[in-house]
Amino acid sequence: MSEIKKVAVLGAGTMGHGIAQVIAMAGYTVSIRDIEDRFLENAMTRIKKSLEKLSAKGKLKEAPEAILNRIETTTDLKQAVSNADLIIEAVPENLNIKKTVLNETSEYASEECIIASNTSTISITQLAEFTKHPENFLGVHFFNPPVIMKLVEITKGFKTTDSVVKKIISFIQTLGKEPVLVEKDSAGFIVNRILMGALNEAANMLWEGIGTVESIDKAVKLGLNWPMGPFELMDFIGLDVVLAIADVLQKEFGDKYTPSPILKQMVRAGLLGRKSGKGFYDYTK
């Protein structure tokens, strides 16, 4: 199995562009692929701003331009993945979208290429079957924002070889991140399985009138020492994403993860949090 030198990131959204930035900052060549140029342009704008902020704080070992020069963008999937040693899929958390992307990617990737998914909930074993070489497939789950968050969950699929896991753990460490191995492929892995139970319970407490958004957030921040309250965090993640994760966990583990009615109502109303301007809090002001 060859050394990882070039990485392709599929998806230029919140997670994709952040993952690409982290990898480029570690000295690797990165190709970001998305379906439209406007998504790629937005990603590069966000990466540039982030690098400039880090540089101003003295947190970069080299000039932002040097890091940006290691990042290329394309709408051509074949161009992005054909010479990659590692491919990280970071498209929306939708099984059908991931299936299509992984099927196409597997056609162009080399036989030795490792393909990973940044999924936060979907079974790695299930996703692996959309590729030609499931033994080279695994979960590599970064947390938002990838540039700041240290944790990366590494999840084996049923057919993933130990050598692939070992290689990816070493790679993640070169990024300055802390890998944690999820020993058994299970929906939600470690963090989201715990977190979604807490976030959904906070939403249920609001629905039941036990506390207000502000009082529950304050209680959790002061009582549990969370840097953000549950409603602040859900607004940051996106309520549509929270609901999608809760739906997956409910199907896998039963009623204890049944999404709160208020989550469903707010998503239907388009109140998704920061990205829509309003969620549990109003960001338009």
C-alpha positions in Angstrom: 0.0 0.0 0.0 1.5 3.3 -1.1 2.3 6.3 1.0 -0.4 8.9 1.3 0.7 12.0 -0.6 -2.4 13.3 -2.5 -5.8 13.5 -1.0 -9.2 14.1 -2.7 -12.1 15.6 -0.7 -15.5 15.1 -2.2 -17.8 17.9 -1.2 -16.9 21.6 -0.6 -19.4 22.3 2.1 -18.9 23.1 5.8 -17.1 19.9 6.5 -15.4 19.3 3.2 -13.6 22.6 2.9 -12.5 22.5 6.5 -11.1 19.0 6.1 -9.3 20.0 2.9 -7.8 23.0 4.8 -6.5 20.8 7.6 -4.9 18.4 5.2 -3.3 21.2 3.1 -2.0 22.8 6.3 -0.2 19.5 7.1 1.7 19.7 3.8 -0.4 17.4 1.6 -1.7 18.1 -1.9 -5.5 18.3 -1.8 -8.1 18.3 -4.6 -11.6 19.4 -3.6 -14.4 18.3 -5.9 -18.0 19.5 -6.0 -20.8 19.6 -8.6 -20.7 23.4 -9.3 -18.0 26.0 -9.5 -19.9 28.3 -7.1 -19.6 25.8 -4.3 -15.8 25.5 -4.9 -15.4 29.3 -5.1 -17.2 29.7 -1.8 -15.0 27.0 -0.2 -11.8 28.7 -1.3 -13.0 32.0 -0.1 -13.7 30.5 3.3 -10.4 28.7 3.4 -8.5 31.9 2.5 -10.2 33.9 5.3 -9.5 31.1 7.8 -5.8 31.0 6.9 -5.5 34.7 7.1 -7.0 34.7 10.6 -4.7 31.9 11.7 -1.7 33.7 10.2 -2.5 36.9 12.0 -2.6 35.0 15.3 0.8 33.4 14.5 -0.6 29.9 14.3 0.7 29.0 10.8 4.2 27.8 10.1 4.1 29.1 6.5 2.4 31.8 4.5 -1.3 31.3 3.6 -0.4 31.4 -0.1 1.9 28.4 0.3 -1.0 26.4 1.8 -3.5 27.6 -0.8 -1.1 26.5 -3.6 -1.5 22.9 -2.4 -5.3 23.0 -2.9 -6.9 22.5 -6.3 -10.6 22.5 -7.1 -12.6 20.7 -9.8 -16.0 19.6 -10.8 -14.5 16.6 -12.6 -14.7 13.6 -10.3 -12.3 11.5 -12.4 -9.7 14.3 -12.3 -10.1 14.6 -8.5 -9.7 11.0 -7.6 -7.8 9.1 -10.3 -4.4 9.9 -8.8 -5.4 10.1 -5.2 -3.9 7.9 -2.4 -6.8 8.8 -0.1 -10.3 9.9 -0.9 -12.6 11.4 1.8 -16.3 11.6 1.0 -17.9 14.6 2.7 -21.2 15.0 0.7 -24.6 15.5 2.4 -25.7 13.0 5.0 -28.1 11.2 2.6 -27.6 7.5 1.8 -28.7 7.8 -1.9 -26.3 10.7 -2.5 -23.5 8.8 -0.9 -24.2 5.7 -2.8 -24.1 7.5 -6.1 -20.9 9.3 -5.3 -19.1 6.2 -3.9 -20.2 4.1 -6.9 -18.7 6.6 -9.3 -15.6 7.3 -7.3 -14.8 3.6 -7.1 -14.8 3.4 -10.9 -12.0 6.0 -11.1 -10.0 5.3 -8.0 -6.9 3.1 -8.1 -7.2 -0.4 -6.6 -4.9 0.6 -3.7 -6.6 3.9 -2.9 -8.2 4.2 0.5 -11.7 5.6 0.4 -13.2 7.0 3.6 -16.5 8.6 4.6 -16.9 11.5 6.9 -20.5 10.3 7.7 -21.6 11.0 11.3 -24.2 8.2 11.5 -24.5 5.9 8.5 -23.1 2.4 8.8 -19.6 2.1 7.4 -20.2 -1.5 6.4 -23.2 -0.5 4.4 -21.4 2.3 2.6 -18.4 0.1 1.9 -20.6 -2.1 -0.3 -21.0 0.8 -2.7 -17.3 0.5 -3.5 -15.2 -2.1 -5.4 -12.8 -2.7 -2.6 -14.7 -2.6 0.8 -11.5 -3.8 2.5 -10.0 -0.4 1.7 -13.0 1.5 3.0 -13.5 3.0 6.5 -15.1 5.9 8.4 -13.0 9.0 9.1 -15.3 11.4 11.0 -14.0 14.9 11.6 -15.9 17.3 13.9 -17.1 20.8 13.1 -15.1 23.0 12.7 -12.4 20.6 11.5 -9.6 23.2 11.8 -10.3 23.6 15.5 -11.7 20.3 16.7 -9.0 17.7 17.6 -11.1 14.5 17.6 -11.4 12.3 14.6 -13.4 9.0 14.9 -12.0 6.1 12.9 -14.6 3.4 12.3 -13.9 0.0 10.7 -16.3 -1.6 8.4 -16.9 -5.4 8.6 -14.4 -6.0 5.8 -11.9 -3.2 6.5 -8.3 -4.5 6.9 -6.2 -3.7 10.0 -3.5 -2.4 7.7 -5.8 0.3 6.3 -6.9 1.3 9.8 -3.3 1.5 11.0 -2.3 3.6 8.0 -5.2 6.1 8.5 -4.6 6.4 12.2 -1.0 7.4 11.4 -2.2 9.8 8.7 -4.7 11.5 11.1 -1.9 12.0 13.6 0.2 13.8 11.0 -2.6 16.3 10.8 -2.2 17.2 14.5 -5.5 15.4 15.3 -6.4 12.8 17.9 -7.8 9.7 16.4 -10.2 7.4 18.4 -10.9 4.0 17.1 -14.6 2.9 17.1 -14.2 -0.8 17.7 -17.6 -1.8 16.3 -19.5 -0.3 13.4 -22.5 1.2 15.0 -24.8 4.1 13.9 -23.7 7.4 15.5 -20.4 5.9 16.5 -19.4 7.3 19.9 -19.9 11.0 20.1 -23.2 11.4 18.2 -24.8 8.5 19.9 -24.3 10.2 23.2 -24.7 13.8 22.0 -28.0 13.3 20.0 -29.6 11.8 23.1 -28.8 14.9 25.1 -29.8 17.4 22.3 -33.1 15.6 21.7 -33.9 15.5 25.4 -33.3 19.3 25.6 -35.7 19.8 22.7 -38.3 17.6 24.5 -37.9 19.6 27.7 -38.6 22.8 25.7 -41.6 21.2 24.0 -42.9 20.1 27.5 -42.5 23.7 28.9 -39.9 22.6 31.5 -37.6 25.5 30.6 -37.0 28.2 28.0 -34.3 28.0 25.3 -32.2 30.5 27.3 -32.7 28.8 30.7 -31.9 25.3 29.4 -28.8 26.6 27.6 -27.7 28.5 30.7 -28.2 25.5 32.9 -26.3 23.1 30.7 -23.4 25.5 30.2 -23.0 26.3 33.9 -24.0 22.8 35.2 -22.2 20.6 32.7 -19.5 23.1 31.6 -20.5 22.8 28.0 -19.0 25.7 25.9 -22.3 26.0 24.1 -25.8 25.2 25.3 -27.8 22.5 23.5 -29.9 25.0 21.5 -26.9 27.1 20.5 -25.2 23.8 19.4 -28.2 22.6 17.4 -28.4 26.0 15.6 -24.7 25.7 14.9 -25.0 22.2 13.5 -28.2 22.8 11.6 -31.6 21.5 12.8 -32.0 19.6 9.6 -28.8 17.8 10.2 -29.8 17.1 13.8 -33.1 15.7 12.7 -31.5 13.5 10.0 -29.1 12.0 12.6 -31.9 11.4 15.1 -33.9 9.6 12.3 -31.0 7.3 11.6 -30.5 6.5 15.3 -34.2 5.9 15.8 -34.3 3.4 13.0 -31.2 1.7 14.4 -31.9 1.8 18.2 -35.6 2.4 18.6 -37.9 4.8 20.4 -35.3 6.3 22.8 -34.0 8.4 19.8 -37.5 9.5 18.5 -37.0 13.1 17.3 -38.7 15.7 19.4 -41.8 17.2 17.8 -40.4 20.7 17.9 -37.4 19.6 15.8 -39.7 18.3 13.1 -41.8 21.4 13.2 -38.9 23.8 13.0 -37.3 21.9 10.1 -40.6 22.0 8.2 -40.8 25.7 8.8 -37.3 26.2 7.4 -35.9 27.3 10.8 -32.6 25.5 10.5 -30.3 27.6 12.7 -27.5 29.9 11.7 -27.4 28.9 8.1 -31.1 30.0 7.6 -30.8 33.1 9.8 -33.2 31.7 12.4 -33.5 28.6 14.6 -33.9 28.5 18.3 -32.2 31.9 18.2 -32.5 34.8 15.7 -29.3 35.6 13.8 -30.8 38.1 11.4 -30.2 40.9 14.0 
